[in-house]
Amino acid sequence: MSKILNTSIGVTRIAQNFLASSCSHRPHRRLFSSVELKPPVSRRAMLYVPCSNPRMIEKSFASPADSIAYDLEDSVAPGKKDEARRLISEVLNGDRQPKGEMVARINAIGTGYEDDDLNAVLPTKSLQAIALPKTNSPDHISYLISRINQLAPPHKRTSGDQPIKIIAMIESARAMIDIERIAGSGKGHLDALLFAAEDYCADVGLTRTPSRDELLYPRSKLVTTAKAFGLQAIDLVCVDYKNSDTLREESEEGKRLGFDGKQAIHPNQIDIIHQSFSPSEQAILKAARVKFSFEHHDKQGKGAYTLDGQMIDAPVYKQAIKVLAKAYAAGLKIPDVHLEDI
């Protein structure tokens, strides 16, 4: 069995290898997926940081969270919006940065706050993504992209090489009904769908229970739609933030449902969320062996085969590639596999 070690194989190369092997030396072979496998941004935990609170902003710089969402919306009182915009602008233009992705959660379109929010965050040098609350239609995505192309630095616009990403927050029955059109919009910018459970429950009239059974349908629909359009899916907040058992149970359930990560409202939630949404060392090793062995058999013109008593075919290979891509994006170790290891 191979030793786990760091490898120079980048996730882009992994994706390219997958796509190349699906349509290269055997022209009749079907393409495994109609959606290109993109190198993912790791968003296992997305931590909200109120931008009206300088102390919490300061703590965010040391956070291990994959994604930091500097919040201008729910956590900021109306009378504090201007001060929060000033602070987030300083953060996004400053030299100090957190480890993770830098996201701005603006106020929803139509609130009257959104234009001032965008004027504050879009021209900055370090903004990587916008979390858009109450995304109810593709028109909201189109409007945000138009503002990005007016205000953001050239390299972060649609035609640039680092376009600002959009995380569409699904919070209402209307959004859920229109979710496929939303997911199909914003090409080059839209990167993830996020389920905002509390707002969704309020809009639909659901009572949230510890079992979360009442949320299975919208969560499953969001995941399925996201994956159909090559987007990430981010799961609900665990509001019982002091209960680590509940958090772990929710996180593991979210992973089983197909979510890529989970929202966090307290720094103490991050480690458990990261653990739950990370491939295990065993899963990474298995994926690496599947990848190597599949490509080895494929070069010999062979189809399905057996590895460790399991039949390996194209769908299993595709899943292995996704595991390796997630591991690489999260900075985890990837095994160096050789022929004798299979």
C-alpha positions, 0 to 999 in steps of 0.5 A: 500500500502506498505511503500518503504524501504531498504531490505536485499533481494539481486539481486542474491536471486531475480534471484534465486527465479525467476529461482527456481519458473520457474522450481521447484515444477511444473516440467512440467512448461516451463523455461521462458527464455533460458538465465540465469537472471544474477545479473546486474552491474549498468551501467546507465551512463558510463562517459569517463575520458581522462587519459591524463588530471590529473584534470579530473582524480581527479574529477572522484573520486567524480563522481556519475556515475555508471561506469567510463571509463578511456580513453586511446583511442580517447581523448588521443593524440598519443604523450600523450599515455605513460603518460596516461598509467602511470596515469591510472596505478596509478589510478587503483593501488591506494587507492582512487576509484570512487563510480562506476565501474572502466573501462579502454578503451584501443586502438583498436586491430591492432592500435599498441597501444593495447599491451602497454595499456594492459600491463599497466592496466591488472596487476592492483588491481582495474580494473573491466572491459575493453571497447574494441573499434572497436570490429569487430569479435569474434577474438578480444574478444578471443585475449583480453581474452588471454591477461587477462589470461596472465597478470591479477591477478589470481582472475580476469582471466577466472578461477577466481571468479571476471573475468574482464568484457569486454564491446564490442564497436560496431562501424562499418558495419562489426561489426554489420553484425557479432554482433551475433557471437561477442555476443556469444563469450567471455563467462565469460568475455563479459558483454555488447555491446556498440553502438558507433554512431559517428564511425558507422555513419562515417563507413556507411556514415550516416548523424546523424540528431536530430531525430536519425531515421537513427540510429533506425535499428543499435540501435534496432539490438544491443539491441535485440542481447545483450538481446538474449545473456544475455548482457547489451546494452549501448546507444550512446553519446549525443554530444550536451552535454550542451542541457539538453532537448536533453539529456533527450529526447535521454535518454528516447528514449534509455530506451524505445528501451531497452538500460540499460544505456548511455555513457556520455562525461561530468559530467553534463550529469550524473544526467539526464541519471541516472534518465532516466535509473532508474525505478521509485518508482511507477515502483519498487513498482508495480514490487515488488507487481507483484513478491509477488503476482505471487509467492503467486498464484504460490504456490497455483497452480494457473496460470494467475490472475488479479492485479489492473485490469491487467492480470499477467502471466509469462512474466509480472513476468519476467519483474518485476524481471528485474525491481527489479534487476535493482533497486537493482543494482542501490542502489534504495529502494525496497518495502517490500510487504505483502499479505495485499498489494495485 
